Amino acid sequence: MVSLARREGKLAQAPYFPMLKEDNVRKGFLTPPQFIKLREAMPEHLSPLVTFLYFTGCRIGAALAVTWSQIESEKGRFELRIEGNQTKNEEPILLPLPLDLNEVLKKLPRKGKLFDARNLRKSFQAACV
């Protein structure tokens, strides 16, 4: 807003705003080979969820709310329709899913919720070790 006011001549100069130090920067991203190793160390029922989270960056709450009725398939490729009430900004998203995830989804039963998250935290921590 300050920049707009200055550009329109409503403000002679912009005041100084000191920036705070960022201390909550995300760390610990996995390379593809590290991810494959982690996924292989986890129980098989968590593989679809972990793969989905890794490739999409989706929030876990939104991922666990996904049902098969939101999956659209065309020529063997899956797309996910995330409804507005499932996203942070309430805007619906049509998300093409990567080939790795397509292969995982083809093996799942087509009913109810898409992902099983039983013992996710415990299994994730064990796989990290």
SULVEN-V309565 format. One record per helix or strand of 2 or more residues. SS is the DSSP state (H for helix, E for strand). FROM is the first residue (numbers start at 1). LEN is the number of residues. If there is no record, write none. Layout:
SS;FROM;LEN
SS;FROM;LEN
This chain:
H;2;6
H;32;9
H;44;13
H;60;5
H;68;3
E;71;4
E;77;6
H;84;3
E;93;4
H;99;8
H;120;9
